[in-house]
Each structure stands twice: as structure tokens, then as C-alpha cells.
Amino acid sequence: MDNRRLWGVVLVLWAGLSFASPAQDLLNEVSRLLNDYYGGFSQVRPQELRQKYQGELDKVCAGEVACPTNKVFPLIQSLIAEIGDRHTRYFTPEDYAEVQRRLAGTSSNRPQLGVQLQLVPGLEGLLVVEVSAETPAEEAGLRRGDRILAVNGEALPQAESERNNFLRDRLGAGEPVNLTIQRAQQRFEVQVRPRIISLRQLPSLALRSDGVAVLRIPSFSGYQQVGPRIHELVRQAQAAGAKAMVIDLRNNGGGVLSECLVGAGAFVEETYRRLQDNMRSSEQGYKEGYYYFRSGGRERPQYEVRAVRWTAPVVVLVNERTASCAEYFTFDLQEGRQAQVIGQPTAGVGNTATIFLRLSDGSGLQVTTSRAQRRDGSFYPDRVTPTLSFSDDWQALAEGRDVMLEKAVELLMGVNVGVDEE
């Protein structure tokens, strides 16, 4: 074959490869990464679904050479849903960027109040269920259980599906607004100026007059930030003379494994996880003030905390949105000190670990890479089963009562046990 014929073959092959559309490229990339990285419990293997969804993509694109990536988004979502692993998910470019900002604790992409809101059917306005620290909402004095009824005198829409967008639109300019707030039986106005805020959510401590400390942990995201802060807040509770503690993990979606292991170490002697993927295992844990990571017989960099140990009574609050690392934390307290857990069965991803992978178009995958084992090799259950079944009562919260917290305090009252510091 002479050089001219050879170059002709090469050019034909190159041209053929270039005909793959952006949508096809993305499906290929997702399929390859799932095949390479997935190591969860699902019996459905990602490669088994590849042919099915290739046929679906052929129909959607119908020979369109430049078929755009947005046409394959729903197909990728469906493919991943068939795997049946709640810890494996696909994010569009916009959603993946938001996830990464939250994991890194960076700033929001638009002015915000710094609250989490709950739509309660039949209840006017939007219910505040979380107020983040160092945000406009906290500075304005907003609290969990408040309801936002109006902005600059304009009531939130009657249509429930329109309320969040209504509020977001009016906060987006970052100008001062007057919010009409309902707090139990009291109605008042407060002025607040939305701004770009940090998405980092660190634990906070509230000390009640009855001697019960309430430790709120909204997230475990933030390497070397959350775990040490939990130890510091426990130390503050001890110094204040608290006799018992409620740990509130409701709506905590997880975070960095080191932080839940270190954080739980403020309540139990030691924490440990062996993560087993398709090829190898690694070990992570906390003991005597140290976080450690071992893989392939080698110990990787670790960090030290000013350790403390809470030995007084403790109750943990969870709900169906308590997930991943927050489930790990709860398991450690259940198994390490038989702590009582109040709430609902958790999300069901408490026995796996994941990684985040950015795709070529800016979208992303969260992929289950390994299964979590105890030291004896047994696998953890997928979800936490509470000691006492209890549901959040949003109507009661809007009236000023957190009934799940009340139940926890009721269980703790009257018990006197000492506390130690290491």
C-alpha cells in the first residue's frame, strides 16, 4: 500500500470517529466510568445497560450528527436509576457545579438568606427549618420554625409550586427586603439584605436552661473542619455544665468520611471503617485523637485533634434525609455506646462510599466505589433504624414546638452521669 492510499485510510478512520455526537460522547464517557469505578451492592452491572440505552439514544438523536448533550441527560438518569443504587447519581452541569460548591464550602452563585425552607401543604408561606451561621438570616434573627409570609408587603403565592421561585426572584438582586415573618402566634417584619454567602455548614451548639445541650450538625462536608469543631463544641458543653446532649442530624446529607469518623470519636472510644471495592480495601478511623488512613499496607497523612470524650447521656435525631456519612456517625454511636436514636429510618446509603467525577461537558457523576465493613468483615446495614420511631411535625414546628426534640429531652431529663476529657 503506497503512502497516498495509507493516508486515505487514516483520514477516513479519523473522519468516522469525528462523527460521534456530543450526546454519544457523553453516554460513552458515563458508561466507561461506571464500568471502571462502580463497586456497590447492586446486582445490575452498568455494562449490561449500555446496549439498551444506546438504542434509546439512536432513537432520540435520529441520525443527528451534532446531537447535543441535553438530549442524553434523561437517558443517563434512567440508566443510573436502573442500577438501583441511591449513592450513584448523575448531575447536569448546573447541578454538579452547585454540589461542588457545597462540598468545598465555597460561596453561593447568587445572593441568599442562608436558610433551608420547607413547603408544608395547607400552611401559608414557607417554613424555615434551618438557619445557617454567619448569614443574613441569622443576623436578622430568623429561627427554625419561622414562616416567611411576604416580601416587601407582597404575599407569597397561594400556589404552593410557585413560592420558592417567587422568593428566589425577589432575593436575587441582593437589595434589602422586608420580610413578613410568622413566629408561632406573633407576626412581625424584619429587614434583611441577601448576599453571596459561604455554603460551608459547620456544627453549632445551643445550651438549654434545663441542662441539655443541643448539638446541631447540618453537614459533614469540610475536611479537617467538622470533626475538630464537634470536639470543641462538646468541650464547650462540658465547661457549661451540660448534663445531657441531643445530637441533631436531621437533613444531614453526609460529607467527608474523615469528619464523621473523627466527630463520632467525641462520643465513643474508637471509630473504624474498612472500605472494600472491586480490587482492594482501605482502612480509615479515629483513635486517641488521631484520624488515620491506610491503604496497600501504607499509612497516609493523618491529622490530630484536641480530643474530648462525652460520656453523659446522649440521644441522636435522624430523619429520611439523614444520609451517608451522617448514617455512619449514627451507627458508631448506636454500636459504640448504645445511644438511643429518635426519628425515621434514614436514607439508606449508610453502607457505601462514593467519589465525584467531573465529566467533559461539566456535568458529573457520584459513583459508589466501595462497601463499608466493620473490623470483623461484616457489612453495615444500608440504613439506621431508630430506637424510637418519630416523624417531624411541621405544623407543630410552625406553632413553635419541635416535637422530636421535645421527646429527646424528655428521655434525657433526670439522668446524671459524669463526663471525662482526654
N, C-alpha and C positions, 0 to 999 in steps of 0.2 A: 504494500500500500504506500503510495507516494505521500509526500508531506501535505499536498493540497487536499487529497482525499481524507487524510488523518484529521486535519484542521476542520474539515467539513463535518466529520463525525463529532468532534469535540464541541463545535458550535451548535449542532443540532441537540446534543445532550444538554448543554448549558441553557439553550432556549427552552427546552422542555421543562427543566427544573424551574425556570423563572415563571412558568405559567401558574404555579401554585398560588392561590389567592391568599390574602391576609387571613381570611377566616380559616382556610385549610391549614395554613402555617400554625395558627393558634391551636387548633384541635390537635395537630401533630405534637406540638410542644407540651400541651397538657397531658396527652396520652403517655408520652415518654417520661415525664416527670412522675406521674402517678405510678407507672410501672417500675421506675427506679427507686422511688422513695417509700411507697406505701408499705407499712408494716403493722397494720392494726389487726383487729379480730375478725373483720368481715370475711366471709367465705366467698364473696364475689370478687374476683380478681379484675383489676382495671382493664387489662388487655382483652378480657372476654367481651367487654362492651365496645371496644374500638370499632369493630366492623359494623355493628348496629348503628352507631352514631355517624359513621362515615356515610352510610346510606341516607341518613336523615339530612346530613349536610349537603349531599349531592342534590337532594330534592329542594332544599331551601335556596341554594345558590343557582340551581338550574343552569349550569354551564357558564355562569357569570365569572369571567376571568379575574376581575378585581373585586370579588365578593368581600364586603367589609366585615371586620371582626364582630361588629354588633349583631350580625345575623347568627353567629355561632354561640353567643353568650347563653341563650336559653338552652341550647343543646348541651353545653358543658355543665350547666346547672343540673340538667336532668341526668346526665351521665354520672355525676358525682352523687346525686340522690340515690341512684340505684346501688351504689356501693354500700349505702346504709350505715355510714359511719358519721356520727354527728360532730366529730372533731375534724373532719375533712370537708373543706368548703372552698367555693370559688368566689372571688370578689371582682367586680368590674373595676376599671381604673379609678373611678371616683371613690368607691367604697374602700379599695385597697389603700389608697393614699390616706384616708381617714383612719383606718386600722393602724397603719404605721405611725401616724402622728400620736395616737393614743398609747401605743406600746412604748414609744420613745419618750412620752411625756412632753412632747413639743407643743407649739401653740395652735390654737384653733385657726381655721381658714376664714373665719368671719366673726364679727362681734357677737358675743354671747353673754348670758346672765351668769352661767355656771350652776345650772340646776338640771336635775332629771325630772321629767314630768310624766304623769300617768293620766290617761284618759279613763274616766270612770263613767260607764253608761248610766244615764239618768241624773248625773251630777253636773251642775253648772261649772263651766270653766275647765281649767287644767290643774291637777293636784300635784304639788311639789313633794317628791319622795326622796330627794337627795339635794343637799346644798354643798357644793364643793368649797374647800377652804381657799381663802385669798382670791375671791371672785366678787364681782359687783353684787351678786345676790347675797352673799354672806355680809358684805359691808353694809348693805341696805337693811339687814336684819331679817331677811326671809328665813323661814324654818320649814322643816319637814312637817307636812300636814297643812300648810297654807294652800289656798287656791287662788290662782290668777284668774280674775273675772273680766277685766277690761284693760285696754291700753289707751291712755290719753282720753279716757271717757268713752271709748268705743268698745262695746261689749264683744267678747269672743263669740264667734258664730254659733247659732243653735245646732247646725250640722256638725256632728262630732268629728267627721273626717276632715273638716276644714280648719279646725282650731290650731293645730300645730303649725301649719303653713301661715295662717293669719299672724300668729305671734312671731314666727321667724321673719316674716316680711317686715314687720314693724320694728324689729330689733336690728335688722341688717345694716342700717345706715350708721349705727353707732352713736346716734344722738340721744340725749336724755329723754326718758319717757316716764310718765306717771302710770304706775300700775295700781289697779284696784284689787285689794287683797281681802280675802275672807279667811279669818283665823278663828276657828270654832264659831262662836256667836258674834264675834267682833268683825266689823268691816271698816277698812281704812285705806288710805292711799299712801304710796311711798314712791319717791323719785329715785330712779336708778339709771345709770348710763352704761349700756352694754359696751364691751371692749374685747379685743383679742385677748384670750386667756390661755394659761397653761392647761394642757389636758392631763397633766400629772395628777393622780388622785392618791393622796397619802392618807394613812390611818389617822384617826382623831380620837380623843378621849373626852368623855363627859363624866363628871363626878356628881352623883346624886346625893341629896341630903340624907337618904336612908343608908348610906354607906356602900351602895352598889356602884361600881364603875362600869361605864358602857364604852367598850372599845369598838369603834366602827372601822371596818376595813373594806373600803369600796373596791379595791383592786390590788393585785399583787404585781402589777407592772412597774418596772423601775429597778434595774439591777443595783444591788447594794444600797437601796434606799428604803424599801418597805420593811424588810426583815429587821434591820437595825432600829428603825423607828418603832416597831412593835415592842422591842425590848425596852427602849427608852420610855414609851408610854406606860408600860407595865411598871417600870421603876417609879414613875410619877404617881401611879395609883397606889403603890405601896407607901410612898412617902406621905401621901394624903390620908393614909389610914383606911383605905377601902377594905371592906371585909369580904366582898364577893365581886364577881365580874360577869358581865354579859358581853359576848363577842358577836357582833352583828355582821354576818356575811351575806345578808340578803342582797340579791342583784350583783354580787361579785362574780364577774365572768372569768376570773383567773388571772394569769400573767406569767411571770418568770419563775421557773421551778425552784431556783435557789431561794427566792424570797418566801415562799410558803413553807419550805423546809426550815429555814432559819427562824421565821416567825413562830412556827409551831414549837420550836425549841425554847421559847419563853414559857412554855406550859408543860412540856414533857422532857424527860432526860435526854432523849436522842431521837432523831428522825432519819429515815433511810429510804431510798428508792433504788431498785435495780431496773434499768430500762433496757428491754430486750427488743432489738429489731431483727430483721431477717438474717443478719450476718454476725452480729456481735452484741455484747452488752456493755453498759457503763453503770457506774455507781455514783450516787450523789447523796449527801446527807449533812447533818449538823450534829456536832458533839462537842461539849465543853467549850463553847464559844467560837467554834470554827465551822465554816462551811467548806466542804471538800468535794472534789470531783475526780473520779478515777476512771480511766479507760485504757484498755490494752496493757494493763499492768503498770501504767504510769499515772501518777497523781498530778493533776493540772493545778494552775493557780487557784488559791482559795482566799477567803477574807475572814477577818476576825471581827467579832462584835463584843461590846461591853455587856457580857451576858447577865441575865437575870432569870429567876425562876418564880413563877406564880404557882403556889401550892394551895391557895384558898379555893373555895368553890367557884365553879365556872359553868356557864351554860352557853351553848352556841345556837345562833339563829340562822336558819337557811330557808331558801325557797326554791322554786323550779328554775330560777335563773342563777342560782349558785352553781358555778361550773368549774371544771378543770382544776387549776391549782387550788381554788377555794375548797373543792371537794377533797383534794389531798390533805389540806390543812385539817379539815374536819375529821377525816379518817384517823389522822395521827392523834387527835385529842380523844376520839372515841376509843381507840385501841390502846393508847398510851396511858390514859388516866380515867377511862370510863366516863368521860364528860357527857352530860345529858345534852341532847340536840332537839331543838323545837323547830317545827316548821313543816315543809313539804318535801317529798322526795326530790333530790337535786337533779340537775340537767342530764346527768348520765354520761359524762366524759371523764370520770374520775379515775380511770384505769389505763389511760394512754397519754402519750406525749407527742407534740407536734412541732413542725417547723413552718415558717412562712417563706414562700418562694415568689419572687417578683418575675412576671412574665414579660416577654419582649414588647408588648403593647402597653405596659404599665398596669395591667390587671394582675391578679395574684392568686396563689393557692395557699391554703392552710392544709397541710398533709399530715395525717397520723403516721409517724415513723416508728413508734415503738410501744410496747405494752409494759405496764408498771407492775413490778413484783415486790413482794416482801423479801426479807432476808432469807426466809426458808424456801423461796422459789415460787410460792403460791401467788396467784394474780389477785389484785384487788377487785372488788365488785365495781360495776360501772357507775353506781350512784350511791349516795348516802341515804340511808333510811332513818328518819328521825326517831328518837325515843318517844316523842310525843307529837302526834300529828296535829298541825295547826295551820290555818291559812291567814294571809294578810287580809284585814278587813278595811278596805279603802274608805267605806262610808264612815266607819268609826274614826279612822285617821283624820278625815276631814272635819270631824267633830272634836278633834283634839285628843283622841285616845289611840295609842299604839297597843292594840290588844295582845300581840305576840310578845312585845317587850314586857307588858304588864304580867303576863304569865310567867316569863322567865324570872322576873323579880320576885314573884310570889313563891317560886320554887327555891330561890336562893335565900330569902329572908330567914333570919333566926339561926343560920348556920355559922359557927365561928371556928375557923381553922387558921393556923398561923401561916406566914409567908416567909420565904427564905430568899436571900440574894447570894449569888455565886461570886 
